[in-house]
Amino acid sequence: MTEVILALNAGSTSLKFSLFATTRESDSLSLLYRGGIEGLGSEAHFLVYDARGQRQEDEQFTIKAAISHEDALNVLLKWIERHEAGLKLIAAGHRVVHGGTLFSAPVLVDASVYTYLEQLVPLAPLHQPHNLTAIRAIAKIKPHIPQVACFDTAFHHTQPSVAQAFALPRDVTSLGVKRYGFHGLSYEYIASVLPSYVGESADGRVVMAHLGGGASMCALRGRRSVGTSMGFTALDGLPMGTRCGALDPGVVLYLLSEQRMTLSDVTDLLYHRSGLLGVSGESSEMHELLASDSPYAAEAIDLFVYRIRRELGSLVAVLGGLDVLVFTGGIGEHAVPVRARICQDAQWLGVRLDEETNRTGGPKISAGDSAVAVWVIPTDEDMMITRHTYDVLNSVGKNNTRG
């Protein structure tokens, strides 16, 4: 019987998953299926693709009722049980955005871990509640299945303390108010495969740009995080699909005191009505903005590229130079004009773009005379989640054996 691990990434209206087969004898993982249930809370759709990216036509259906995350997981778990004989689910791994000050590595979820993670919901209100809903649902449906929480913040625990600090009184920072950083699972995956692309340069001065609906950048040395654009929450840094990015805190004070906005109003503004959507007044999707003839759409793209230019300069200063620049994420992997403009802005660093390879998606898109190697590398957070889950299971098994 084939043992499988389920990797889950739960959002507000979607449940994305991957199913990996494990072979303990060879210590290997292999992708079987990817998919998702979209449209939770309305008319939901279940889509599944095999490891070659072929859609499984017979596995796509419409769920007539408005279903919850628990309903969706019930559908998914039943599909795993009946889809193919000989699959045995041995664990579920979850992307959990915030691990707080306590967790710098993946952890087996128990009641105390879950309670701690609930306390972090205010720090990641767009993600943490839905991540925890999936954990809770599986615990109810299949209580015997081990669950592992894998944190987006964990990768950044290697940053020096000065990079994590705010200039606030110590009685405030002692509450855990510091720069955490996010998108760690994506950065960790890219760091793990980077040597196969760039060789020894992987351990040099590297900046990764995870650009998508959520966007951030990270500076690495020795494939460890030394600086990143996001801070205490996933609002900070670059403008995103609907999030504002870096903002003078005085703006929030002004909106609260002078414009009489409520806390709820400001929260909605910063998380849901800003970013590319707010500036363009049209869309949070980069491909739609690139196709638009609206001057506001162009302004949104200009601001996005400009902020990346500033953040790149900041991270290069932290590193003392740059050897490798990596694009990943939905925009980073697919928005050819955005990559071209960022590289053009980075000519002062010695970046030279190969326009043809950039147009075709690389993976290497820098010209032969470029002082900086520029790459497009697809991320795979689900693979990272599965690796961590597999390792935690093995660690628990060994500890139990020793005990």
C-alpha positions in Angstrom: 0.0 0.0 0.0 1.4 3.4 -1.0 1.7 5.9 1.9 0.8 9.5 1.1 1.1 12.9 2.7 -1.4 15.6 2.1 -0.1 19.2 1.9 -2.7 21.8 2.5 -2.9 25.6 2.0 -6.2 26.9 3.2 -7.5 30.3 2.1 -10.7 32.2 2.8 -12.5 30.8 -0.2 -10.2 28.0 -1.4 -8.5 24.9 -0.2 -5.4 24.1 -2.3 -3.7 20.7 -1.9 -1.0 18.4 -3.1 -0.7 14.7 -2.5 2.7 13.1 -2.4 3.7 9.4 -2.2 6.4 8.5 0.3 8.9 5.8 -0.1 10.6 5.3 3.3 13.1 2.8 1.9 14.6 5.3 -0.4 13.6 8.3 1.7 11.9 9.9 -1.3 8.8 11.9 -2.1 6.9 12.0 -5.4 4.0 14.1 -6.5 0.8 12.2 -7.3 -1.8 15.0 -7.6 -2.3 18.7 -7.2 -5.6 20.5 -7.0 -8.0 22.6 -5.1 -11.5 23.3 -4.1 -12.4 26.9 -5.1 -15.4 28.9 -4.3 -16.0 27.9 -0.7 -19.0 29.7 0.7 -20.7 29.7 -2.7 -20.7 27.3 -5.7 -17.6 25.3 -5.2 -15.5 23.5 -7.8 -13.1 20.6 -7.3 -10.2 20.4 -9.7 -7.4 17.8 -9.7 -4.3 17.5 -11.9 -1.9 14.7 -12.1 1.9 15.0 -11.7 2.2 15.8 -15.4 -0.2 18.7 -15.1 -3.0 16.8 -16.9 -6.5 17.7 -15.6 -8.4 14.7 -14.4 -11.6 15.4 -16.2 -13.6 12.8 -14.3 -12.6 14.3 -11.0 -13.9 17.8 -11.7 -17.4 18.5 -10.4 -19.6 21.3 -9.1 -20.7 21.1 -5.5 -24.2 22.6 -5.5 -24.4 23.9 -1.9 -22.3 26.6 -0.3 -19.8 24.5 1.6 -17.4 25.2 4.5 -13.8 24.2 4.9 -14.8 21.2 6.9 -17.2 20.1 4.1 -14.4 20.6 1.5 -12.0 18.5 3.5 -14.6 15.8 3.8 -14.9 15.8 0.0 -11.1 15.7 -0.4 -10.5 13.0 2.1 -13.2 10.8 0.6 -11.8 11.4 -2.9 -8.4 10.2 -1.6 -10.0 7.1 -0.1 -12.0 6.1 -3.2 -10.0 7.5 -6.1 -7.3 4.9 -6.3 -6.9 1.6 -4.4 -3.8 1.3 -2.2 -3.4 4.9 -1.0 -2.9 5.3 2.8 -3.0 8.8 4.2 -0.3 8.9 6.9 -0.2 12.7 7.7 -1.3 16.2 6.7 1.0 19.1 6.5 -0.3 22.7 6.7 1.0 26.0 5.6 0.6 28.2 8.7 1.5 31.8 8.0 2.6 32.9 11.5 4.6 30.9 14.1 5.3 33.8 16.4 8.3 33.9 18.6 7.9 30.3 19.7 8.3 28.3 16.5 11.3 28.5 14.3 10.8 25.0 12.8 7.8 22.8 11.8 5.9 21.2 14.7 3.5 18.4 15.3 0.2 20.0 16.2 -1.4 19.2 19.6 -3.8 21.2 21.7 -1.2 23.5 23.2 0.3 24.3 19.8 -3.1 25.0 18.4 -4.0 27.3 21.3 -0.8 29.3 20.8 -1.3 29.6 17.1 -4.9 31.0 17.7 -3.3 33.8 19.7 -1.4 34.9 16.5 -4.6 35.4 14.4 -4.5 39.3 14.8 -1.0 39.2 13.3 -2.1 37.4 10.1 -5.9 37.9 9.8 -6.0 37.1 6.1 -4.4 33.7 6.5 -4.1 32.4 10.1 -7.8 31.8 10.8 -8.2 29.7 7.6 -5.0 27.7 8.2 -6.3 26.8 11.6 -9.8 26.0 10.3 -8.2 23.3 8.1 -6.3 21.8 11.1 -9.4 21.8 13.2 -11.5 20.2 10.5 -9.0 17.3 9.9 -8.7 16.7 13.6 -12.5 16.3 13.7 -12.8 14.1 10.6 -9.7 12.0 11.1 -8.5 12.5 14.6 -5.8 9.7 14.3 -4.0 11.5 11.4 -0.8 13.4 12.6 -0.8 17.0 11.5 2.3 19.2 11.1 2.3 23.0 11.0 4.9 24.5 8.7 5.5 28.2 9.2 6.1 31.1 6.8 7.9 33.0 9.5 10.3 30.2 10.5 12.8 30.7 7.7 13.6 34.3 8.8 14.6 33.3 12.4 18.2 33.3 11.1 18.2 37.0 10.7 20.4 39.0 13.1 18.5 40.6 16.0 19.1 44.1 14.6 17.3 43.2 11.4 14.3 42.0 13.4 14.1 45.0 15.7 11.8 48.1 15.8 12.9 51.3 17.5 10.3 50.9 20.2 10.5 50.7 24.0 11.6 47.4 25.4 8.3 46.9 27.2 6.6 46.8 23.8 9.2 44.7 22.0 9.0 42.2 24.9 5.4 41.5 23.8 6.8 40.0 20.6 6.6 43.1 18.5 9.4 42.7 16.0 10.0 42.0 12.3 9.1 38.4 11.5 9.1 38.2 7.7 6.9 35.9 5.6 6.8 33.7 2.5 9.4 31.6 4.2 8.3 28.3 2.8 8.7 29.7 -0.7 12.2 31.1 0.0 13.2 27.9 1.8 12.2 25.8 -1.3 14.1 28.1 -3.7 17.2 28.0 -1.4 17.1 24.2 -1.4 17.1 23.9 -5.2 19.3 27.0 -6.0 22.6 25.1 -6.2 21.2 23.0 -9.0 20.7 26.3 -11.0 23.6 28.5 -10.0 26.2 26.2 -8.5 28.5 27.7 -5.8 26.9 31.1 -6.3 23.9 29.8 -4.3 25.9 30.4 -1.1 26.8 34.0 -2.1 24.8 37.2 -2.0 21.3 36.4 -3.3 18.1 38.4 -3.4 14.8 36.5 -4.0 11.7 38.3 -5.2 8.5 36.4 -4.4 6.0 38.5 -6.4 2.3 37.6 -6.5 -0.9 38.6 -4.8 1.3 38.7 -1.7 4.7 40.1 -2.5 8.0 40.3 -0.6 11.7 40.2 -1.1 14.4 38.4 0.8 18.2 38.7 1.1 20.2 35.5 1.6 23.8 34.7 2.4 24.8 31.1 2.7 21.2 30.3 1.7 20.0 31.8 5.0 17.7 34.8 5.4 19.5 37.9 6.6 16.9 40.5 5.6 13.4 40.7 4.2 10.8 43.3 3.2 7.9 42.1 5.4 7.8 42.9 9.1 5.5 42.4 12.0 2.6 41.5 9.7 2.2 40.6 6.0 1.1 44.2 5.3 4.6 45.6 5.2 7.1 46.1 2.3 6.0 45.9 -1.3 2.5 46.9 -2.6 0.5 43.7 -3.1 -2.7 42.7 -4.8 -4.9 44.3 -2.2 -2.5 45.2 0.6 -0.8 48.5 0.9 2.8 47.5 1.7 5.1 49.9 3.6 3.1 52.8 5.1 3.9 55.7 7.4 2.2 54.7 10.7 1.1 58.4 10.9 -1.3 57.7 8.1 -3.2 55.2 10.3 -3.2 57.7 13.2 -4.6 60.4 10.8 -7.3 58.2 9.5 -8.4 57.2 13.0 -8.2 60.6 14.6 -9.0 63.1 11.8 -11.2 61.1 9.4 -12.9 59.3 12.2 -12.5 55.9 10.6 -13.0 52.9 12.8 -10.4 50.2 13.5 -12.5 47.9 11.3 -12.6 50.4 8.5 -8.8 50.9 8.6 -8.2 47.2 8.7 -10.4 46.7 5.6 -8.7 49.5 3.8 -5.2 48.3 4.4 -5.8 44.6 3.8 -8.6 44.5 1.2 -8.8 47.9 -0.7 -5.2 49.0 -1.2 -2.3 47.8 -3.3 -2.7 47.2 -7.0 -6.5 47.3 -6.6 -6.6 50.5 -4.7 -4.2 52.4 -7.0 -5.7 51.2 -10.2 -9.3 51.2 -9.1 -9.6 48.3 -11.5 -8.0 45.0 -10.5 -5.6 43.3 -8.1 -4.4 41.0 -10.9 -1.2 42.0 -12.6 -2.0 40.3 -15.9 -5.3 42.4 -16.1 -3.4 45.6 -15.3 -0.8 44.9 -18.0 -3.6 44.4 -20.5 -5.4 47.6 -19.5 -5.2 51.0 -21.2 -6.2 52.8 -18.0 -3.6 55.4 -16.8 -4.4 54.3 -13.2 -3.5 50.7 -14.1 -0.2 52.0 -15.5 0.3 54.0 -12.3 -0.2 50.9 -10.1 2.4 49.0 -12.1 4.8 51.9 -11.9 4.4 52.0 -8.2 4.9 48.3 -7.8 8.1 48.3 -9.9 9.4 51.4 -8.2 9.0 49.9 -4.7 10.8 46.8 -5.9 13.6 49.0 -7.1 13.9 50.7 -3.7 13.7 47.4 -1.8 16.3 45.7 -4.0 18.7 48.6 -3.2 18.0 48.2 0.5 18.7 44.5 0.5 21.8 44.8 -1.7 23.1 47.2 0.9 22.5 44.6 3.6 24.4 42.0 1.6 27.2 44.4 0.5 26.6 43.5 -3.2 24.7 41.0 -5.3 25.6 37.8 -7.1 22.2 36.3 -7.9 18.6 37.7 -8.4 15.7 35.2 -8.4 12.1 35.9 -9.5 9.4 33.6 -8.3 5.7 33.6 -7.4 2.8 34.2 -9.8 4.0 37.6 -11.1 7.7 36.8 -10.8 7.3 33.6 -12.9 4.8 34.9 -15.5 4.9 38.7 -15.9 7.5 39.2 -18.6 7.2 43.1 -18.8 7.5 43.5 -15.0 10.7 41.4 -14.9 12.1 43.4 -17.7 11.4 46.7 -16.0 12.9 45.5 -12.7 16.1 44.4 -14.5 16.3 47.6 -16.4 16.1 49.5 -13.1 18.9 47.3 -11.7 21.4 48.1 -14.4 23.4 50.1 -11.9 24.1 46.8 -10.2 25.5 45.4 -13.4 22.3 43.5 -14.3 22.0 42.9 -18.1 18.8 41.2 -19.3 18.6 38.7 -22.2 15.3 39.8 -23.7 14.7 36.6 -25.6 15.1 34.2 -22.6 13.1 36.6 -20.5 10.3 36.4 -23.0 10.3 32.6 -23.0 10.6 32.3 -19.2 14.3 31.4 -18.8 15.1 29.9 -16.4 18.2 32.1 -16.8 17.2 35.5 -18.1 20.5 37.5 -17.7 22.8 38.2 -20.6 26.2 36.7 -20.9 27.9 39.9 -19.8 25.7 40.5 -16.8 27.5 41.0 -13.5 24.5 39.5 -11.7 22.9 36.1 -12.6 19.2 36.5 -13.0 16.9 33.5 -12.8 13.2 32.6 -12.9 12.6 29.6 -10.6 9.1 28.3 -9.9 8.4 27.9 -6.2 6.9 24.8 -4.7 5.7 25.5 -1.1 3.7 22.2 -1.1 6.9 20.2 -1.6 8.5 22.1 1.2 5.5 21.4 3.5 5.6 17.7 2.6 9.3 17.4 3.2 8.9 19.0 6.6 5.9 16.8 7.5 7.9 13.7 6.4 10.9 14.7 8.5 8.7 15.5 11.6 7.0 12.1 11.3 10.4 10.3 11.1 11.7 12.3 14.0 8.7 11.4 16.2 9.0 7.8 15.1 12.7 7.6 16.1 12.0 9.3 19.4 9.2 6.8 20.2 11.5 3.9 19.3 14.2 5.2 21.6 11.6 5.7 24.3 
